[in-house]
Amino acid sequence: MRLTRAEVEEMTAPLLRRTLDLTRACLAEAARRGVDRVDRVLLVGGSSRMRAVSAALLGELGLEPQLHDPDLAVARGAALYGEKKELERMVTADLRTRGRLRDGVPLDEAASTDLDDACRRIADAYGVPLAQVRRAVEIQVDTVVSRGFGVLVIDGLTGRLEPAWLVHRNDRLPIRTSESFGTQRRDQDVIDVTVVEQQGQVESTRPEDVKVLVEGEITGIPPGYDEGSEVRVTFEMGFDGVLHITAFHVDAGIPLQLTATTGATLSQAEVARERDQLGKTRRRG
């Protein structure tokens, strides 16, 4: 089958548009955090060799990207991250073995002199440059969610159904957040709870733009509670990407608990599959 460059670019145009949207969002978030310039833009992945990618980044965003080992860049980054986590683990174990860091206390709360001594011991024991060990424990890598999560609510002013976002894109994991809402009428005996996930790069206020993750009801609410009675919704998410939801009618003391598997991080099945594949690769090597 023969394809022209124009045909390939037409077929991949939606993917390229998403790449540009993601790049804009990344630049906006960086600017919000105080980054005022971009030194280099590196293209990653085999498809980044397409001329349309470089042309679009330059034409629309004024960025002149560079190709630098696009096929292995992600693998190298993963290897560096693995090295960082292993050095962190060894330094932490050294401190705890010597009674200089209690179990459950994060490494960044260790005394500076104790941390320096532990880094030096690990560097000497494994023949690693001290600066490399020190840098591994100093650099912080955050795991964040890739999209927002919320519930559908009725706007008190407009009467329209719309998403209320509790978790936002790029929020750091683990997450625990709560927000209170009110019932719509006096003696309301049932409360519908609809948990939604953000679609696209922007948190929309339109219910048709979101994905429904899970639904449930708080039932059996006795009469006697006024309109606006508090319903507290709590979202919790760990590194496994599983969202735990609690909706609680405060006055009646009635909870509803829901669980939803999201695409915000790798699932346990995906992690197991990747580990299995890595094991097969090692055995073949």
C-alpha positions in Angstrom: 0.0 0.0 0.0 1.4 3.4 -1.0 0.8 6.6 0.9 1.9 10.0 0.1 3.3 12.4 2.7 0.1 14.5 2.4 -2.1 11.5 3.0 -0.1 10.5 6.1 -0.2 14.0 7.5 -4.0 14.2 6.9 -4.5 10.9 8.7 -2.4 11.9 11.7 -3.6 15.5 11.9 -5.8 14.9 15.0 -2.9 13.4 16.9 -0.7 16.3 15.9 -3.4 18.7 17.1 -3.5 16.9 20.5 0.3 17.2 20.7 0.1 20.9 20.2 -2.7 21.2 22.8 -0.6 19.2 25.3 2.5 21.4 24.6 0.5 24.6 25.1 -0.9 23.2 28.4 2.6 22.3 29.5 4.0 25.7 28.7 1.1 27.4 30.5 1.6 25.3 33.6 5.3 26.0 33.6 4.7 29.7 33.3 2.3 29.5 36.2 5.0 28.0 38.3 7.5 30.8 37.4 9.3 29.4 34.3 9.8 32.3 32.0 11.7 30.7 29.1 12.2 27.3 27.4 15.9 26.4 26.7 15.4 23.3 24.6 12.6 21.3 23.1 13.4 17.6 22.5 11.3 15.4 20.3 10.6 11.9 21.7 9.3 8.8 19.9 9.7 7.6 16.4 6.8 9.5 14.9 8.5 12.8 16.0 10.7 12.4 12.9 7.7 13.5 10.8 8.5 17.0 9.4 4.9 18.1 10.2 5.7 17.9 13.9 8.6 20.2 13.8 6.9 22.6 11.4 3.8 22.8 13.6 5.7 23.5 16.8 7.7 26.2 15.1 4.8 27.7 13.2 2.2 27.7 16.0 4.3 28.0 19.1 7.5 29.5 18.0 9.5 26.5 19.3 12.4 25.1 17.3 12.6 21.4 18.4 15.5 19.1 18.2 15.7 15.4 17.5 18.0 13.7 20.1 17.8 9.9 20.3 14.0 9.9 20.0 13.7 6.1 20.1 15.5 5.6 23.4 14.9 8.9 25.2 11.9 7.6 27.2 13.8 4.4 28.1 16.8 6.4 29.3 14.6 8.6 31.4 13.0 5.5 33.0 16.4 4.1 33.7 17.6 7.4 35.4 14.4 7.5 37.4 14.9 3.8 38.5 18.5 4.7 39.5 17.2 7.7 41.6 14.6 5.5 43.4 17.2 2.8 44.2 19.7 5.3 45.6 16.9 6.9 47.6 15.9 3.5 49.0 19.5 2.6 50.0 20.1 6.0 51.7 16.8 5.6 53.6 17.6 2.1 54.6 21.0 3.2 55.9 19.5 6.0 58.0 16.8 3.7 59.5 19.3 0.9 60.2 21.4 3.4 62.2 18.4 4.8 64.0 18.7 8.2 62.3 15.3 8.1 60.6 12.1 6.6 62.0 9.9 4.3 60.0 7.3 6.2 58.1 9.2 9.5 58.2 10.1 10.8 54.7 13.7 11.1 53.7 13.6 14.9 53.4 13.0 15.2 57.2 16.3 13.6 58.0 18.9 15.9 59.6 21.2 17.4 57.1 24.4 16.0 58.6 22.9 12.5 58.9 21.8 12.7 55.3 25.3 13.8 54.1 26.9 10.9 56.0 24.4 8.4 54.6 25.0 9.6 51.0 28.8 9.3 51.6 28.5 5.8 52.9 26.4 4.7 49.9 28.7 6.4 47.5 31.7 4.7 49.0 30.1 1.2 49.3 28.9 1.1 45.6 31.6 3.2 43.9 29.1 5.9 42.9 30.1 9.6 42.8 28.9 11.3 45.9 27.4 14.2 43.9 25.3 11.6 42.0 23.9 10.1 45.2 23.3 13.6 46.7 21.5 14.7 43.5 19.3 11.6 43.5 17.9 12.4 47.0 17.6 16.2 46.3 15.6 16.1 43.1 11.9 15.7 43.7 9.8 13.9 41.1 6.0 14.3 41.5 3.4 11.9 40.2 0.3 13.8 39.1 -3.1 12.9 37.6 -3.5 13.5 33.9 -7.1 14.7 34.1 -9.7 16.1 36.4 -12.5 14.3 38.4 -15.7 15.7 39.8 -19.4 15.2 40.3 -22.5 16.4 38.5 -24.4 19.1 40.4 -27.3 21.4 39.7 -26.3 25.1 39.6 -28.4 27.0 42.1 -28.6 30.1 40.0 -29.2 28.6 36.5 -30.8 25.3 37.4 -28.5 23.6 34.9 -26.6 20.3 35.4 -22.9 20.8 35.3 -19.6 19.2 36.6 -18.1 20.4 39.8 -14.4 19.5 39.7 -12.8 18.3 43.0 -9.5 16.9 41.4 -7.7 18.9 38.8 -5.3 17.9 36.1 -1.7 17.9 37.4 -2.8 17.6 41.0 -0.1 15.6 42.9 -0.7 12.1 44.1 -1.7 10.9 46.6 -4.9 13.0 46.8 -7.5 13.5 49.4 -10.0 16.4 48.9 -13.5 17.2 50.1 -16.2 19.6 49.0 -19.7 20.3 50.4 -22.9 20.6 48.4 -26.5 21.1 49.3 -29.7 19.2 48.8 -32.2 20.7 46.2 -35.4 20.6 48.3 -36.7 20.0 51.8 -37.4 16.4 52.7 -35.3 15.1 49.9 -35.1 11.3 50.4 -32.7 10.3 47.6 -29.5 12.0 46.4 -28.0 10.9 43.0 -24.2 10.9 42.9 -22.6 10.8 39.5 -18.8 10.8 39.3 -17.2 12.1 36.1 -13.8 12.3 34.4 -12.4 15.2 32.4 -12.2 14.6 28.7 -9.7 16.7 26.7 -7.3 19.3 28.1 -9.8 21.7 29.6 -12.3 21.2 32.4 -15.6 21.8 30.7 -18.8 23.0 32.4 -21.0 21.0 30.0 -22.1 17.5 31.1 -22.0 16.2 27.6 -18.2 16.9 27.5 -17.4 14.5 30.4 -17.1 10.8 30.9 -19.3 9.2 33.6 -17.1 6.9 35.8 -19.6 5.6 38.3 -23.1 6.4 39.7 -24.8 5.7 43.0 -27.6 6.9 45.3 -27.8 8.0 48.9 -31.2 6.5 49.9 -33.4 6.1 53.0 -33.0 9.8 54.0 -35.8 10.4 56.6 -38.0 13.6 56.3 -37.3 16.7 58.2 -34.1 18.1 56.6 -34.2 21.5 55.0 -33.2 22.4 51.4 -29.5 22.9 51.3 -28.7 20.2 53.8 -25.0 19.5 53.6 -23.7 16.6 51.4 -20.0 16.2 51.8 -18.2 14.5 48.9 -14.6 13.2 49.4 -12.3 12.0 46.7 -9.2 9.9 47.5 -6.7 8.5 45.0 -3.3 6.8 45.4 -0.6 5.9 43.0 -2.7 3.0 41.6 -5.2 5.4 39.9 -8.2 4.0 41.8 -10.6 6.7 42.8 -12.4 6.2 46.2 -15.5 8.3 46.6 -17.5 9.0 49.8 -20.7 11.0 49.6 -22.1 11.8 53.1 -25.4 13.3 54.1 -24.0 15.1 57.2 -27.2 15.7 59.1 -28.7 12.3 58.5 -25.4 10.5 59.0 -25.9 8.4 55.8 -22.8 7.6 53.7 -22.4 6.3 50.2 -19.1 4.8 49.1 -18.1 4.2 45.5 -14.9 3.1 43.7 -13.8 3.8 40.2 -10.8 2.7 38.2 -9.5 5.6 36.2 -7.0 6.1 33.4 -5.1 8.7 35.3 -2.2 6.3 36.1 -1.2 2.8 35.2 -3.5 0.1 36.6 -2.1 -2.8 38.6 -2.8 -5.1 35.6 -0.8 -2.8 33.3 2.1 -2.6 35.8 2.0 -6.5 36.1 2.0 -6.8 32.3 4.9 -4.4 31.9 6.9 -6.3 34.6 6.2 -9.6 32.9 7.3 -8.2 29.5 10.5 -6.9 31.1 11.2 -10.3 32.7 10.8 -12.0 29.3 13.2 -9.4 27.7 15.8 -10.1 30.4 15.5 -13.8 29.9 16.0 -13.5 26.2 19.1 -11.3 26.8 
